[in-house]
């Protein structure tokens, strides 16, 4: 990754921050577009606060990128996305479409604004979800009421198919597009619920939740030259959850 330009959307979050650090450690120049700063101090890290769901803000962010970056982009990782929670079978069509939009629009805005900035043989990595392929099990979530919404699972399935089609359309330009799909990598928000973690672990063959660094290695692989013949694929990192 030495001297390569990598854009990360949502690089200040639970997974994004360790990925930013790993790329900087490997000599990359990292451009983080996120709703907040990462707090990482490094001469090769450039950050811009933006709501990528808003078209105007996204356009301004990419103007900043074009003015800040020397040379084109060698890699993109799309992490920024909103995840609606709760089972609401009776939501209206408008509510459903709004929640889908919140999840997938930041991804589309990043890709549509960055195509002209990509170098040949660059790599795009979208972030999928186990719920783009599998139905969530409501009982795992106990009484937390944080089950993925119907709109979210539809948006994650759409993200994966968007990435696969994009890989076909960009292959002639020698630009690779892949999807990394995490399993259970819950971020701690509020008091620790050990019963919730135990409920998750009972459903994972490896018997534990994932660690952010275990996802980071997947992103690095798909961004790097070791995956030079890999495109249109989904790399699942889930401790075996999708195998049962």
C-alpha positions as CSV (number, residue, x, y, z in Angstrom):
1,X,0.0,0.0,0.0
2,X,3.0,2.3,0.1
3,X,2.4,5.7,-1.6
4,X,-1.1,4.6,-2.7
5,X,-4.1,7.0,-2.4
6,X,-7.0,5.3,-0.6
7,X,-10.4,6.9,0.0
8,X,-12.4,5.6,2.9
9,X,-16.0,6.7,3.5
10,X,-16.9,6.3,7.2
11,X,-13.3,6.0,8.3
12,X,-14.0,7.2,11.9
13,X,-16.2,4.4,13.0
14,X,-15.9,1.0,14.7
15,X,-14.3,-0.7,11.7
16,X,-13.1,2.4,9.8
17,X,-10.7,3.7,12.4
18,X,-8.6,0.5,12.7
19,X,-8.6,0.3,8.9
20,X,-7.3,3.9,8.5
21,X,-4.5,3.1,11.0
22,X,-3.6,-0.1,9.2
23,X,-3.4,1.7,5.9
24,X,-1.2,4.5,7.3
25,X,1.1,1.9,8.9
26,X,1.6,0.4,5.5
27,X,2.5,3.7,3.9
28,X,-0.7,4.7,2.2
29,X,-2.1,8.2,1.9
30,X,-5.6,8.0,3.4
31,X,-8.5,10.3,2.6
32,X,-11.3,9.9,5.2
33,X,-14.8,11.2,4.4
34,X,-16.9,10.8,7.5
35,X,-19.5,12.6,9.7
36,X,-16.7,13.2,12.2
37,X,-12.9,13.3,12.5
38,X,-11.2,10.1,13.4
39,X,-8.9,11.6,16.1
40,X,-5.9,10.0,14.4
41,X,-2.9,12.3,13.9
42,X,-0.8,11.5,10.9
43,X,0.9,13.5,8.1
44,X,-0.6,11.1,5.5
45,X,-4.2,11.3,6.8
46,X,-6.5,13.9,5.2
47,X,-10.1,14.2,6.6
48,X,-13.3,15.9,5.5
49,X,-16.5,16.0,7.5
50,X,-19.5,15.3,5.3
51,X,-23.0,13.8,5.2
52,X,-22.6,11.6,2.1
53,X,-26.3,11.1,1.8
54,X,-26.6,14.7,0.8
55,X,-25.8,15.2,-2.9
56,X,-24.5,18.8,-2.5
57,X,-22.3,17.9,0.4
58,X,-20.9,14.9,-1.4
59,X,-20.1,17.0,-4.5
60,X,-18.2,19.5,-2.3
61,X,-16.3,16.7,-0.6
62,X,-15.1,15.4,-3.9
63,X,-14.0,18.9,-5.0
64,X,-11.9,19.0,-1.8
65,X,-10.5,15.5,-2.6
66,X,-9.6,16.6,-6.2
67,X,-7.8,19.7,-4.8
68,X,-6.0,17.9,-2.0
69,X,-4.9,14.6,-3.6
70,X,-1.8,14.3,-5.8
71,X,-2.5,11.7,-8.4
72,X,-5.6,9.6,-8.8
73,X,-7.2,7.1,-6.4
74,X,-5.8,3.6,-6.1
75,X,-8.4,2.3,-3.7
76,X,-11.8,3.0,-2.2
77,X,-13.5,1.5,0.8
78,X,-17.2,2.3,1.3
79,X,-18.1,2.0,5.0
80,X,-20.4,4.9,5.4
81,X,-24.1,3.9,5.7
82,X,-27.0,4.3,8.1
83,X,-28.5,1.2,9.6
84,X,-32.2,1.4,10.5
85,X,-33.3,-0.8,13.4
86,X,-36.5,-2.4,14.6
87,X,-39.1,-4.7,13.1
88,X,-41.9,-2.6,11.6
89,X,-43.8,-4.8,9.2
90,X,-46.5,-2.1,8.8
91,X,-44.2,0.7,7.7
92,X,-45.5,2.6,4.7
93,X,-43.9,2.4,1.3
94,X,-42.5,5.9,1.7
95,X,-40.9,4.9,5.0
96,X,-39.4,1.8,3.5
97,X,-37.9,3.6,0.6
98,X,-36.5,6.4,2.8
99,X,-34.8,3.8,5.1
100,X,-33.3,2.0,2.0
101,X,-32.1,5.4,0.7
102,X,-30.3,6.2,3.9
103,X,-28.4,2.9,3.7
104,X,-27.4,2.8,0.0
105,X,-27.3,6.4,-1.1
106,X,-23.9,7.2,0.6
107,X,-22.4,4.3,-1.3
108,X,-23.8,5.4,-4.7
109,X,-22.7,9.0,-4.0
110,X,-19.1,7.9,-3.3
111,X,-18.9,5.8,-6.4
112,X,-20.6,8.2,-8.8
113,X,-18.3,11.1,-7.7
114,X,-15.1,9.1,-7.7
115,X,-15.2,7.3,-11.0
116,X,-13.2,10.0,-12.9
117,X,-10.6,10.0,-10.1
118,X,-9.7,6.3,-10.2
119,X,-6.4,5.1,-11.6
120,X,-6.2,2.0,-13.8
121,X,-5.8,-1.2,-11.7
122,X,-7.4,0.4,-8.7
123,X,-9.7,-1.4,-6.3
124,X,-13.2,-0.6,-4.9
125,X,-14.4,-2.5,-1.8
126,X,-18.1,-2.1,-0.8
127,X,-19.3,-3.3,2.6
128,X,-22.2,-5.7,2.6
129,X,-23.9,-7.5,5.4
130,X,-24.9,-11.0,6.4
131,X,-28.4,-9.7,6.2
132,X,-28.0,-9.1,2.5
133,X,-28.1,-12.9,2.1
134,X,-29.6,-14.3,5.3
135,X,-32.7,-13.5,7.3
136,X,-31.9,-12.2,10.8
137,X,-33.1,-14.3,13.7
138,X,-35.2,-11.9,15.9
139,X,-34.7,-14.1,19.1
140,X,-30.9,-13.4,19.1
141,X,-31.6,-9.7,19.9
142,X,-33.4,-10.5,23.2
143,X,-35.3,-7.4,24.4
144,X,-33.1,-4.8,22.8
145,X,-35.4,-4.0,19.8
146,X,-32.4,-3.5,17.6
147,X,-33.2,-6.1,15.0
148,X,-32.3,-5.0,11.4
149,X,-35.3,-3.4,9.7
150,X,-36.9,-4.9,6.6
151,X,-35.6,-1.9,4.6
152,X,-32.0,-2.4,5.8
153,X,-31.8,-6.0,4.7
154,X,-33.2,-5.1,1.3
155,X,-30.7,-2.3,1.0
156,X,-27.8,-4.6,1.9
157,X,-28.9,-7.1,-0.8
158,X,-29.0,-4.2,-3.2
159,X,-25.5,-3.1,-2.3
160,X,-24.1,-6.5,-3.1
161,X,-25.8,-6.7,-6.5
162,X,-24.8,-3.1,-7.2
163,X,-21.2,-4.0,-6.6
164,X,-21.3,-7.1,-8.7
165,X,-22.7,-5.3,-11.7
166,X,-20.3,-2.4,-11.2
167,X,-17.4,-5.0,-11.4
168,X,-18.6,-6.0,-14.8
169,X,-18.9,-2.5,-16.1
170,X,-15.5,-1.4,-14.8
171,X,-13.5,-4.5,-15.7
172,X,-12.5,-3.1,-19.1
173,X,-10.9,-0.2,-17.2
174,X,-8.9,-2.6,-15.1
175,X,-10.8,-1.5,-12.0
176,X,-11.8,-4.2,-9.6
177,X,-14.9,-4.1,-7.4
178,X,-15.6,-6.6,-4.6
179,X,-17.8,-6.8,-1.5
180,X,-16.7,-7.6,2.0
181,X,-19.5,-9.0,4.1
182,X,-19.0,-9.0,7.9
183,X,-20.9,-11.3,10.3
184,X,-21.2,-10.3,13.9
185,X,-18.9,-7.4,14.7
186,X,-21.1,-5.4,17.2
187,X,-19.8,-2.0,18.4
188,X,-20.3,-1.4,22.1
189,X,-22.9,1.3,22.6
190,X,-24.0,2.0,26.1
191,X,-23.8,-0.6,28.9
192,X,-22.4,-4.0,28.0
193,X,-25.1,-6.6,27.7
194,X,-23.3,-9.9,28.3
195,X,-26.5,-11.8,27.7
196,X,-26.7,-10.3,24.2
197,X,-23.1,-11.2,23.4
198,X,-23.8,-14.7,24.6
199,X,-26.9,-15.0,22.5
200,X,-24.8,-14.0,19.4
201,X,-22.0,-16.4,20.2
202,X,-24.4,-19.4,20.5
203,X,-25.2,-18.9,16.9
204,X,-21.7,-18.6,15.6
205,X,-19.7,-21.9,15.0
206,X,-16.5,-20.3,16.2
207,X,-18.3,-19.3,19.4
208,X,-17.4,-15.6,19.5
209,X,-18.0,-12.2,17.9
210,X,-15.5,-10.8,15.4
211,X,-12.7,-8.4,16.2
212,X,-12.3,-5.3,14.0
213,X,-8.8,-6.2,13.0
214,X,-10.1,-9.4,11.5
215,X,-12.1,-7.4,9.1
216,X,-9.3,-5.0,8.4
217,X,-7.2,-7.9,7.0
218,X,-10.0,-8.7,4.5
219,X,-10.1,-5.1,3.3
220,X,-6.3,-5.0,2.9
221,X,-6.4,-8.2,0.9
222,X,-9.1,-6.9,-1.5
223,X,-7.3,-3.5,-1.9
224,X,-3.9,-5.0,-2.5
225,X,-2.1,-6.6,-5.5
226,X,-2.6,-10.1,-4.0
227,X,-6.2,-9.9,-5.2
228,X,-5.3,-8.7,-8.7
229,X,-7.5,-11.3,-10.4
230,X,-10.4,-11.0,-7.9
231,X,-13.4,-9.0,-9.0
232,X,-17.2,-9.2,-8.6
233,X,-16.8,-11.4,-5.5
234,X,-18.1,-11.4,-2.0
235,X,-15.6,-12.1,0.8
236,X,-17.5,-13.3,3.9
237,X,-15.9,-12.9,7.3
238,X,-18.3,-14.3,9.8
239,X,-16.8,-17.1,12.0
240,X,-18.9,-19.6,10.0
241,X,-22.3,-18.0,10.8
242,X,-23.5,-18.3,7.2
243,X,-22.4,-21.9,7.0
244,X,-25.3,-23.1,9.2
